[in-house]
């Protein structure tokens, strides 16, 4: 999903669940408003707060992509069916000038 599309959907109050898989330090430095913090290791150990609805629309992001791809694979293995990655990830979100929540 492109950052512009996500921002439009957030403004329209039709946003998917944004799952930020970065570390706690990275998340606290700034994340997409309303994002759910679920570090990749917590998803692996199933200690995350991902909604149990396997059809919920999820947008996964990390800083540059690798952790998001791992999280996507794990969530698919756990039965989630509606997952996309944020194009450009958090680096792209910041480049777009969109707001960050701290």
C-alpha positions in Angstrom: 0.0 0.0 0.0 1.3 3.4 -0.9 1.7 6.0 2.0 -0.7 8.4 0.2 -3.4 5.7 0.1 -2.9 4.9 3.7 -3.1 8.6 4.7 -6.3 9.1 2.7 -7.9 6.1 4.3 -6.9 7.3 7.7 -8.5 10.7 7.1 -11.6 8.9 5.8 -11.6 6.8 9.0 -11.4 3.7 6.9 -7.9 2.8 7.7 -6.6 -0.8 7.9 -4.8 -1.9 11.1 -1.2 -0.6 10.8 1.2 -3.0 12.5 4.6 -1.6 13.3 7.2 -4.4 13.8 10.1 -2.2 14.8 11.8 -2.2 18.2 10.3 -0.3 21.1 13.0 2.4 20.8 12.2 2.9 17.1 8.5 2.9 17.8 8.8 5.5 20.6 10.8 7.8 18.3 7.8 8.1 16.0 5.3 5.9 14.4 2.2 6.1 12.2 -0.6 7.5 14.3 -2.7 4.7 15.7 -0.3 2.0 14.7 -0.2 -1.2 16.7 3.3 -2.0 18.1 4.1 -5.7 17.5 7.8 -6.3 17.2 8.7 -9.2 14.9 10.0 -11.3 17.8 6.7 -11.0 19.6 4.8 -12.1 16.5 7.1 -15.1 16.3 6.4 -16.1 19.9 2.7 -15.2 19.5 3.0 -12.6 22.3 1.7 -9.8 20.0 -1.7 -8.0 20.2 -2.7 -8.7 16.6 -6.5 -9.0 16.2 -7.7 -12.6 16.2 -9.9 -11.8 13.1 -7.9 -13.6 10.4 -9.6 -11.5 7.7 -8.8 -8.1 9.3 -6.9 -5.8 6.9 -3.3 -5.4 8.1 -0.6 -3.1 6.8 2.8 -4.1 8.0 5.7 -1.7 8.4 9.2 -1.6 9.7 12.1 0.8 9.0 13.2 -0.5 5.6 11.4 -3.8 4.8 13.1 -7.0 6.0 11.4 -7.3 9.4 8.0 -6.5 7.7 8.5 -9.3 5.2 9.3 -11.7 8.1 6.3 -10.6 10.0 4.1 -10.9 6.9 5.3 -14.5 6.5 4.6 -15.4 10.1 1.2 -13.8 10.1 0.3 -15.7 6.9 1.5 -18.9 8.5 -0.8 -18.1 11.5 -3.8 -17.8 9.1 -4.1 -14.1 8.4 -5.2 -13.6 4.9 -5.4 -9.8 4.2 -1.9 -8.5 4.7 0.0 -5.9 2.7 3.3 -4.1 3.3 3.6 -0.3 3.4 5.5 0.8 0.3 8.7 2.5 1.4 8.1 1.5 5.0 8.7 4.1 7.7 11.5 5.7 5.8 9.1 6.4 3.0 6.3 7.6 5.4 8.7 10.2 6.8 9.9 11.2 3.3 6.3 11.8 2.4 6.0 14.3 5.3 3.1 12.5 6.9 2.6 12.9 10.7 4.3 10.8 13.3 2.9 10.0 16.8 5.3 9.8 19.7 
